[in-house]
Amino acid sequence: MRFSVPVVPILAAVLAAGALPSAALARPALVKAVPAADAAVTRPTTLTLTFSEELAPVSGIDLVMTAMPGMADHKPMPIKGFTAKTSGKVLTVALPRPLPVGTYRLSWHAVGNTADQDRAEGSYSFKVR
């Protein structure tokens, strides 16, 4: 007895199934930041990071002042007291007061708002003048 199996529909189904995981496994990538990397800005009260994917509420940042004018031996100083909120692809950080003059390193972690919650992270620096 011989069975006839339609090859084209099976091959199409296999190829389509292989295409789905790549979209489902997309990690959030930083596409825009205010202030931007290496920018010099005037005393911000809000930081905004925009990503390529929707974010889960566990996404956030760490902010550290790495240099202060007139202090050659300034040790890194963590900035505390801010609130971070996600809305869609945007992470907004509200600072309790304007940042003092100095250099800052912003380290972010973004968790995708998908079932597998892919995580991405990165960092950049900016200056407050």
C-alpha positions as CSV (number, residue, x, y, z in Angstrom):
1,M,0.0,0.0,0.0
2,R,1.3,3.4,-0.9
3,F,0.5,6.8,0.7
4,S,0.5,10.0,-1.1
5,V,1.6,13.0,1.0
6,P,1.3,16.5,-0.4
7,V,4.8,17.9,-0.1
8,V,4.2,21.6,-0.9
9,P,1.7,22.3,1.9
10,I,3.9,20.5,4.5
11,L,7.0,22.4,3.3
12,A,5.1,25.7,3.5
13,A,3.9,24.9,7.0
14,V,7.4,24.1,8.2
15,L,8.8,27.3,6.7
16,A,6.0,29.4,8.3
17,A,6.6,27.8,11.7
18,G,10.3,28.6,11.4
19,A,9.6,32.3,10.8
20,L,7.4,32.7,13.9
21,P,10.1,32.3,16.6
22,S,12.3,35.1,15.2
23,A,9.5,37.6,15.8
24,A,8.6,36.2,19.2
25,L,12.2,36.2,20.3
26,A,12.9,39.8,19.5
27,R,14.8,41.6,22.3
28,P,14.1,45.2,23.1
29,A,16.7,47.5,21.5
30,L,17.2,51.1,22.5
31,V,16.2,53.3,19.5
32,K,16.2,56.8,21.1
33,A,17.3,58.3,24.4
34,V,16.8,61.8,25.8
35,P,19.3,62.9,26.8
36,A,21.2,61.0,24.1
37,A,24.6,59.2,24.5
38,D,27.5,61.7,24.8
39,A,25.1,64.7,24.9
40,A,25.6,67.8,27.0
41,V,22.3,68.9,28.5
42,T,21.0,71.5,30.9
43,R,19.9,70.0,34.2
44,P,17.2,67.5,33.1
45,T,14.3,66.5,35.3
46,T,13.1,63.7,33.0
47,L,14.9,61.0,31.1
48,T,13.2,59.2,28.3
49,L,14.2,55.9,26.6
50,T,12.4,54.5,23.6
51,F,12.8,50.9,22.6
52,S,11.9,48.7,19.6
53,E,9.5,46.5,21.6
54,E,6.8,46.9,24.2
55,L,8.3,46.9,27.7
56,A,7.3,45.0,30.9
57,P,7.0,47.1,34.0
58,V,10.2,45.5,35.5
59,S,12.3,47.5,33.0
60,G,14.4,50.2,34.5
61,I,17.6,52.1,34.9
62,D,20.5,52.7,37.3
63,L,21.9,56.3,37.2
64,V,25.4,57.1,38.6
65,M,27.2,60.4,38.7
66,T,30.7,59.5,37.6
67,A,32.4,63.0,37.6
68,M,31.8,66.4,39.2
69,P,33.6,69.6,38.1
70,G,36.3,70.6,40.6
71,M,36.5,67.2,42.2
72,A,39.4,65.1,40.7
73,D,38.9,62.1,43.0
74,H,35.1,62.0,42.7
75,K,33.9,58.5,43.4
76,P,30.8,57.2,41.4
77,M,27.7,58.3,43.3
78,P,24.4,56.5,42.6
79,I,21.4,58.7,42.0
80,K,18.4,57.6,44.0
81,G,14.8,58.8,44.5
82,F,13.6,58.7,40.9
83,T,10.6,56.9,39.5
84,A,10.6,54.8,36.3
85,K,7.4,54.0,34.4
86,T,6.9,52.0,31.2
87,S,4.2,52.8,28.7
88,G,4.3,50.7,25.5
89,K,7.8,51.1,24.1
90,V,8.8,54.1,26.3
91,L,10.5,54.1,29.7
92,T,10.2,57.5,31.4
93,V,12.3,58.4,34.4
94,A,11.1,61.3,36.6
95,L,13.8,62.8,38.7
96,P,12.8,64.4,42.1
97,R,15.0,67.5,41.2
98,P,17.2,68.6,38.3
99,L,20.5,66.7,38.0
100,P,23.5,68.7,39.2
101,V,26.3,69.6,36.8
102,G,28.5,66.6,36.2
103,T,29.0,63.4,34.1
104,Y,26.5,60.5,34.4
105,R,26.4,56.9,33.4
106,L,22.9,55.6,32.7
107,S,22.6,51.7,32.7
108,W,19.3,50.4,31.4
109,H,17.6,47.0,31.4
110,A,14.7,46.4,29.2
111,V,12.4,43.4,29.5
112,G,10.1,42.6,26.6
113,N,6.4,42.5,27.4
114,T,6.0,39.0,25.8
115,A,5.5,35.6,27.2
116,D,9.3,34.8,27.1
117,Q,10.2,38.3,28.5
118,D,13.5,38.7,26.6
119,R,15.9,40.9,28.5
120,A,18.4,43.4,27.0
121,E,20.7,45.8,28.7
122,G,23.2,48.6,27.9
123,S,24.6,51.8,29.1
124,Y,25.7,55.2,28.0
125,S,27.1,58.5,29.4
126,F,25.9,62.1,29.2
127,K,26.9,65.4,30.7
128,V,24.9,68.0,32.6
129,R,26.2,71.5,32.1
